[in-house]
Amino acid sequence: MNALTCCARHTACTTMESAVAINNEVLAIILGGGQGTRLFPLTQLRSKPAVPIAGKYRLIDIPVSNCLHADMRRIFVLTQFNSASLNRHVNQTYRMDTFSQGFVEILAAEQTPDNQSWFQGTADAVRQATRHLQRFDADYYLILAGDHLYRMDYCDLVDAHVDRRADITIAAQPVSRDDAGGMGIFRFDREGHIVAFEEKPSLPRLDEIGQSIPHGSLLAGASPDKPFIASMGIYVFSRDVLFDLLSGTARDFGREIIPGALDKYRIHSYLFKNFWVDVGTIRSFYDTNIMLTKPHSPFKFYDPHRPIYTHARYLPGSRLSDCDVKNATIAEGCYLAAAKIEESVIGIRTQIHQGSTITRSVLLGADYYEADDDAPARGASPRLGIGRDVVLDRVIVDKNARIGDGCRLVNEQGVSHADGNGYYIREGIIIVPKDGVIEAGTVI
């Protein structure tokens, strides 16, 4: 019998000594990240976990939903930048049963008599939160990132941690050489034990690592096209081990905590071969959203057993009038009139007026509707949403933006990086920020 056994569907977990729900043994900690500069301007007014994805969700919904499916209902979210919208979303969405002890709670960076600084890294964020964490009985701490897209059974992860009598378990994936440079890479001995961990090694260093990889590491899940095993930034720590490691001054899990623990603790990897992506940059955010519109997307929100939860809104079904739509995701509450939509995500409450063409674009939608009689109040400003005869190609339009009639946003000059009047260009992708305004007739 395993020390801990989780039922994949009902997620009731038992120990050899007594039967107890796993949410009494595991405390989940979701890291909200720093300023999110790589996701700017989507993080200009919100934290990374609050960034919308797939038309109606927020990134925070992914790890929280995975926790709820594993019956892990004690969840802290650590954040320090632009946390208002994240706070609002969590409070409106995740309201646990009054008679349970479950919660999803925001822990924002705070000044205390013994600490006057903001979070200095992932480990420092958890260290500063320990006075809150220690109030709860938990044998294991599940530490998650708030900007990843994946579907994982955390019960299996915790089972593996306990079965191997590990002190630390790190979820890992096989990756290619191109992807490995931006991740933490494991090195294994011939028996498959972790002997080294390097955070974001350079390409020359990756070549050195690749030449030294023994055959045993391929048994751990690598392959010729994906020869490296990389950390997913998902950790399970046994209670005493976590607090011991946080008693020092190390600031980051990947750069300091894990390498420093290799000689002292039993560290194992948990190989995860299903879809996973870090949505921490504009490019990955854009590519992931467009991927979700494809017929054979490797990740689907249409899972009958493990859906992704989000804020329940009372919106009407979207209405399309004389539209041509191909490979698109259209959220609820939208109105599209004589528009052509292809390989695009159309977020909640989006208004697209006659004659517009939207291709390979991500529209995050709106937080409210604008009535026709609001025209005097907005003056010369374009109406909310997408105006008439607009052309968008490879554009991200953030919430509550206004794009006037006849605009053409296609990056005709192939600019890679620019800051313009009411827009930004990052990696060739045009971004209209939240509440941004593009005047009628603008060509970019």
KOLDO-705263 format. One record per residue (C-alpha): residue number from 1; chain; x, y, z. Coordinates in pm, whole numbers, always signed. Layout:
N
   nr  kette       u       v       w
  NUM      A       X       Y       Z
...
//
This chain:
444
   nr  kette       u       v       w
    1      A      +0      +0      +0
    2      A    +127    +346     -83
    3      A    +188    +593    +196
    4      A     -53    +820     +17
    5      A    -310    +712    -241
    6      A    -521    +955    -443
    7      A    -829    +854    -637
    8      A    -802   +1032    -972
    9      A   -1173   +1105    -996
   10      A   -1290   +1159    -639
   11      A    -947   +1267    -514
   12      A    -995   +1120    -168
   13      A    -650   +1047     -31
   14      A    -558    +816    +254
   15      A    -253    +740    +463
   16      A    -165    +407    +621
   17      A    -248    +550    +959
   18      A    -581    +720    +887
   19      A    -816    +829    +613
   20      A    -793   +1203    +555
   21      A    -875   +1431    +263
   22      A    -570   +1547     +76
   23      A    -665   +1910    +125
   24      A    -579   +1861    +492
   25      A    -230   +1742    +399
   26      A    -138   +1977    +113
   27      A    -126   +2356    +107
   28      A    -103   +2509    -241
   29      A     +95   +2829    -304
   30      A     +58   +3003    -641
   31      A    +333   +3252    -724
   32      A    +199   +3567    -886
   33      A    +534   +3669   -1030
   34      A    +708   +4005   -1040
   35      A    +630   +4308   -1253
   36      A    +568   +4093   -1559
   37      A    +785   +4308   -1785
   38      A    +798   +4034   -2050
   39      A    +417   +4053   -2074
   40      A    +403   +4433   -2088
   41      A    +171   +4608   -2176
   42      A     -76   +4335   -2077
   43      A     +64   +4367   -1723
   44      A     +64   +4745   -1720
   45      A    -255   +4752   -1510
   46      A    -278   +4394   -1381
   47      A     -61   +4117   -1240
   48      A     +42   +3821   -1454
   49      A    -211   +3573   -1308
   50      A    -492   +3818   -1391
   51      A    -407   +3834   -1763
   52      A    -705   +3706   -1970
   53      A    -664   +3402   -2192
   54      A    -882   +3211   -2440
   55      A   -1155   +3475   -2449
   56      A   -1306   +3438   -2102
   57      A   -1052   +3295   -1857
   58      A    -765   +3436   -1652
   59      A    -426   +3266   -1617
   60      A    -489   +3218   -1242
   61      A    -783   +2993   -1331
   62      A    -546   +2721   -1458
   63      A    -359   +2631   -1135
   64      A    -664   +2696    -917
   65      A    -879   +2462   -1128
   66      A    -609   +2194   -1118
   67      A    -603   +2227    -738
   68      A    -981   +2200    -708
   69      A    -990   +1885    -921
   70      A    -732   +1735    -684
   71      A    -945   +1836    -384
   72      A    -669   +2072    -270
   73      A    -883   +2358    -146
   74      A    -645   +2560     +67
   75      A    -477   +2790    -181
   76      A    -270   +3105    -133
   77      A    -181   +3336    -422
   78      A    +131   +3547    -360
   79      A    +145   +3874    -550
   80      A    +280   +4225    -516
   81      A    +221   +4416    -841
   82      A    -115   +4546    -968
   83      A    -313   +4299    -759
   84      A    -650   +4480    -761
   85      A    -802   +4302   -1062
   86      A    -664   +3967    -945
   87      A    -815   +4023    -602
   88      A   -1149   +4107    -757
   89      A   -1147   +3803    -984
   90      A   -1053   +3561    -704
   91      A   -1313   +3705    -465
   92      A   -1588   +3689    -727
   93      A   -1500   +3344    -859
   94      A   -1374   +3113    -586
   95      A   -1625   +3117    -302
   96      A   -1591   +2793    -111
   97      A   -1862   +2613     +82
   98      A   -1941   +2800    +404
   99      A   -1903   +2477    +602
  100      A   -1565   +2378    +458
  101      A   -1220   +2509    +543
  102      A   -1130   +2571    +180
  103      A   -1020   +2910     +49
  104      A    -837   +3088    -231
  105      A    -669   +3386     -68
  106      A    -445   +3661    -200
  107      A    -130   +3731      +3
  108      A     +12   +4060    -125
  109      A    +360   +4178     -33
  110      A    +345   +4370    +292
  111      A    +582   +4556    +518
  112      A    +630   +4406    +861
  113      A    +844   +4510   +1159
  114      A   +1109   +4254   +1060
  115      A   +1089   +4300    +681
  116      A   +1050   +4629    +498
  117      A   +1122   +4503    +143
  118      A    +909   +4366    -139
  119      A    +950   +4013    -269
  120      A   +1301   +3963    -404
  121      A   +1232   +3634    -584
  122      A   +1017   +3323    -578
  123      A   +1173   +3180    -262
  124      A   +1172   +3517     -88
  125      A    +799   +3552    -164
  126      A    +727   +3222     +11
  127      A    +965   +3312    +295
  128      A    +780   +3638    +361
  129      A    +451   +3447    +363
  130      A    +565   +3179    +610
  131      A    +404   +3349    +908
  132      A     +70   +3295    +733
  133      A    +153   +2946    +602
  134      A    +266   +2806    +936
  135      A     -79   +2861   +1086
  136      A    -210   +2570    +879
  137      A    -137   +2203    +934
  138      A     +15   +2066    +614
  139      A    +261   +1787    +549
  140      A    +335   +1902    +195
  141      A    +353   +2235     +16
  142      A    +265   +2248    -353
  143      A    +428   +2553    -514
  144      A    +291   +2658    -852
  145      A    +342   +2932   -1110
  146      A     +53   +3160   -1202
  147      A    +131   +3200   -1574
  148      A    +130   +2845   -1717
  149      A    -128   +2661   -1928
  150      A    -162   +2286   -1863
  151      A    -388   +2027   -1705
  152      A    -223   +1813   -1436
  153      A    -348   +1574   -1170
  154      A    -168   +1705    -863
  155      A    -268   +1391    -673
  156      A     -32   +1191    -896
  157      A    +242   +1444    -830
  158      A    +202   +1424    -451
  159      A    +175   +1043    -468
  160      A    +507   +1027    -650
  161      A    +664   +1254    -388
  162      A    +550   +1032    -101
  163      A    +614    +699    -273
  164      A    +976    +791    -339
  165      A   +1019    +933     +11
  166      A   +1140   +1253    -153
  167      A   +1211   +1576     +28
  168      A   +1154   +1780    -288
  169      A    +979   +1677    -609
  170      A   +1002   +1889    -922
  171      A    +764   +1848   -1214
  172      A    +966   +1824   -1533
  173      A    +929   +1793   -1909
  174      A   +1152   +1682   -2196
  175      A   +1245   +1988   -2406
  176      A   +1441   +2067   -2719
  177      A   +1768   +2257   -2728
  178      A   +1588   +2572   -2849
  179      A   +1353   +2572   -2549
  180      A   +1607   +2459   -2290
  181      A   +1795   +2791   -2277
  182      A   +1506   +2963   -2105
  183      A   +1441   +2694   -1844
  184      A   +1603   +2514   -1553
  185      A   +1777   +2199   -1676
  186      A   +1841   +1879   -1479
  187      A   +2144   +1657   -1509
  188      A   +2108   +1291   -1411
  189      A   +2343   +1007   -1330
  190      A   +2312    +667   -1499
  191      A   +2054    +557   -1242
  192      A   +1833    +855   -1321
  193      A   +1902   +1050    -999
  194      A   +1932   +1428   -1020
  195      A   +2294   +1529    -972
  196      A   +2285   +1889   -1094
  197      A   +2043   +2165   -1183
  198      A   +2125   +2469   -1397
  199      A   +1889   +2764   -1443
  200      A   +1869   +2901   -1800
  201      A   +2206   +2778   -1928
  202      A   +2362   +2945   -2232
  203      A   +2358   +2766   -2567
  204      A   +2731   +2675   -2546
  205      A   +2668   +2537   -2199
  206      A   +2372   +2335   -2328
  207      A   +2599   +2178   -2587
  208      A   +2839   +2079   -2309
  209      A   +2552   +1934   -2105
  210      A   +2421   +1746   -2408
  211      A   +2758   +1584   -2472
  212      A   +2778   +1469   -2113
  213      A   +2425   +1328   -2084
  214      A   +2449    +956   -2002
  215      A   +2210    +704   -2151
  216      A   +2036    +683   -1813
  217      A   +1884   +1027   -1862
  218      A   +1703    +908   -2175
  219      A   +1537    +647   -1956
  220      A   +1407    +939   -1749
  221      A   +1201   +1053   -2046
  222      A   +1429   +1240   -2286
  223      A   +1444   +1165   -2658
  224      A   +1677   +1254   -2945
  225      A   +1462   +1553   -3047
  226      A   +1407   +1656   -2683
  227      A   +1730   +1553   -2508
  228      A   +1699   +1780   -2203
  229      A   +1478   +1747   -1898
  230      A   +1357   +2088   -1778
  231      A   +1185   +2209   -1465
  232      A    +826   +2327   -1504
  233      A    +851   +2549   -1197
  234      A    +613   +2320   -1007
  235      A    +744   +2189    -675
  236      A    +633   +1968    -387
  237      A    +821   +2029     -60
  238      A    +787   +1832    +259
  239      A    +701   +2072    +539
  240      A   +1022   +2070    +746
  241      A   +1240   +2075    +436
  242      A   +1073   +2387    +297
  243      A   +1106   +2585    +619
  244      A   +1465   +2472    +666
  245      A   +1560   +2589    +317
  246      A   +1380   +2920    +367
  247      A   +1567   +2988    +691
  248      A   +1861   +3120    +489
  249      A   +1883   +3412    +250
  250      A   +1829   +3240     -87
  251      A   +1586   +3440    -299
  252      A   +1494   +3212    -588
  253      A   +1392   +2846    -606
  254      A   +1545   +2771    -944
  255      A   +1869   +2963    -912
  256      A   +1950   +2905    -545
  257      A   +1720   +2680    -342
  258      A   +1723   +2373    -569
  259      A   +2097   +2374    -656
  260      A   +2183   +2430    -291
  261      A   +1962   +2141    -176
  262      A   +2105   +1874    -408
  263      A   +2372   +1754    -165
  264      A   +2149   +1775    +141
  265      A   +1804   +1643     +44
  266      A   +1642   +1375    -169
  267      A   +1526   +1553    -483
  268      A   +1329   +1370    -751
  269      A   +1172   +1473   -1078
  270      A    +814   +1396   -1180
  271      A    +799   +1356   -1556
  272      A    +498   +1521   -1718
  273      A    +458   +1450   -2091
  274      A    +126   +1622   -2158
  275      A     +83   +1974   -2292
  276      A    +239   +2255   -2090
  277      A    +343   +2607   -2186
  278      A    +480   +2906   -1997
  279      A    +263   +3204   -2097
  280      A    +511   +3455   -1957
  281      A    +598   +3653   -2271
  282      A    +402   +3840   -2537
  283      A    +513   +3589   -2800
  284      A    +409   +3283   -2596
  285      A     +82   +3453   -2495
  286      A      -2   +3529   -2857
  287      A    +106   +3188   -2993
  288      A     -85   +3003   -2720
  289      A    -410   +3187   -2786
  290      A    -384   +3133   -3161
  291      A    -302   +2764   -3103
  292      A    -627   +2729   -2908
  293      A    -825   +2819   -3221
  294      A    -682   +2528   -3422
  295      A    -898   +2218   -3485
  296      A    -637   +1984   -3332
  297      A    -504   +2206   -3056
  298      A    -291   +2008   -2805
  299      A    -479   +2178   -2520
  300      A    -856   +2206   -2502
  301      A   -1083   +2379   -2256
  302      A   -1352   +2128   -2355
  303      A   -1265   +1860   -2101
  304      A   -1574   +1680   -1965
  305      A   -1405   +1565   -1644
  306      A   -1156   +1838   -1552
  307      A   -1291   +2172   -1679
  308      A   -1113   +2500   -1617
  309      A   -1324   +2719   -1390
  310      A   -1362   +3095   -1412
  311      A   -1591   +3377   -1304
  312      A   -1955   +3295   -1382
  313      A   -2100   +3580   -1587
  314      A   -2462   +3632   -1683
  315      A   -2405   +3726   -2043
  316      A   -2621   +3659   -2348
  317      A   -2507   +3422   -2619
  318      A   -2294   +3586   -2883
  319      A   -2481   +3712   -3191
  320      A   -2323   +3692   -3534
  321      A   -2494   +3867   -3824
  322      A   -2382   +3780   -4178
  323      A   -2031   +3683   -4064
  324      A   -1764   +3460   -4216
  325      A   -1587   +3273   -3933
  326      A   -1311   +3014   -3963
  327      A   -1111   +2857   -3678
  328      A   -1204   +3107   -3411
  329      A   -1294   +3114   -3043
  330      A   -1579   +3353   -2970
  331      A   -1670   +3408   -2604
  332      A   -2017   +3494   -2479
  333      A   -2178   +3836   -2489
  334      A   -2031   +3942   -2826
  335      A   -2195   +4111   -3124
  336      A   -2034   +4074   -3468
  337      A   -2188   +4238   -3775
  338      A   -2082   +4140   -4129
  339      A   -1730   +4062   -4011
  340      A   -1470   +3815   -4133
  341      A   -1292   +3629   -3852
  342      A   -1012   +3380   -3903
  343      A    -773   +3212   -3655
  344      A    -862   +3460   -3383
  345      A    -984   +3477   -3025
  346      A   -1277   +3709   -2959
  347      A   -1315   +3788   -2587
  348      A   -1628   +3857   -2384
  349      A   -1853   +4151   -2480
  350      A   -1656   +4230   -2794
  351      A   -1835   +4454   -3044
  352      A   -1718   +4428   -3407
  353      A   -1898   +4648   -3657
  354      A   -1972   +4608   -4026
  355      A   -1705   +4523   -4278
  356      A   -1417   +4447   -4041
  357      A   -1163   +4169   -4100
  358      A    -987   +4008   -3804
  359      A    -714   +3751   -3876
  360      A    -459   +3586   -3645
  361      A    -552   +3826   -3365
  362      A    -641   +3807   -2995
  363      A    -916   +4037   -2868
  364      A    -953   +4030   -2490
  365      A   -1301   +4186   -2493
  366      A   -1458   +4440   -2261
  367      A   -1562   +4476   -1898
  368      A   -1888   +4653   -1983
  369      A   -2128   +4742   -2261
  370      A   -2159   +5089   -2405
  371      A   -2509   +5201   -2496
  372      A   -2586   +5406   -2808
  373      A   -2693   +5701   -2595
  374      A   -2341   +5712   -2442
  375      A   -2213   +5878   -2762
  376      A   -2229   +6235   -2629
  377      A   -2026   +6136   -2324
  378      A   -1741   +5987   -2528
  379      A   -1726   +6287   -2760
  380      A   -1495   +6236   -3059
  381      A   -1353   +5914   -2920
  382      A   -1433   +5597   -3120
  383      A   -1702   +5366   -2989
  384      A   -1605   +5077   -2760
  385      A   -1472   +4780   -2954
  386      A   -1384   +4748   -3322
  387      A   -1528   +5003   -3565
  388      A   -1641   +4968   -3926
  389      A   -1410   +4847   -4204
  390      A   -1121   +4777   -3968
  391      A    -843   +4535   -4064
  392      A    -648   +4360   -3786
  393      A    -374   +4105   -3851
  394      A    -144   +3969   -3576
  395      A    -282   +4211   -3318
  396      A    -356   +4181   -2947
  397      A    -635   +4416   -2839
  398      A    -662   +4447   -2462
  399      A    -987   +4509   -2274
  400      A   -1202   +4819   -2322
  401      A    -998   +4937   -2621
  402      A   -1148   +5155   -2894
  403      A   -1040   +5115   -3255
  404      A   -1197   +5368   -3488
  405      A   -1352   +5316   -3831
  406      A   -1121   +5239   -4120
  407      A    -815   +5152   -3911
  408      A    -561   +4914   -4060
  409      A    -334   +4746   -3801
  410      A    -118   +4500   -3992
  411      A    +242   +4610   -3923
  412      A    +306   +4675   -4291
  413      A    +670   +4774   -4226
  414      A    +748   +4456   -4034
  415      A    +862   +4650   -3725
  416      A    +982   +4425   -3445
  417      A    +975   +4664   -3146
  418      A    +815   +5009   -3112
  419      A    +611   +5232   -2882
  420      A    +352   +5432   -3074
  421      A     +57   +5660   -3011
  422      A    -193   +5429   -2843
  423      A     -15   +5107   -2934
  424      A    +300   +4900   -2884
  425      A    +481   +4650   -3106
  426      A    +659   +4358   -2945
  427      A    +822   +4080   -3152
  428      A    +630   +4204   -3454
  429      A    +292   +4181   -3277
  430      A     +85   +4499   -3246
  431      A     -66   +4547   -2900
  432      A    -341   +4794   -2817
  433      A    -330   +4831   -2436
  434      A    -622   +4826   -2195
  435      A    -846   +5134   -2244
  436      A    -633   +5222   -2546
  437      A    -771   +5436   -2828
  438      A    -677   +5413   -3197
  439      A    -825   +5702   -3390
  440      A   -1026   +5640   -3707
  441      A    -822   +5590   -4022
  442      A    -497   +5499   -3843
  443      A    -262   +5273   -4041
  444      A     +16   +5082   -3862
//
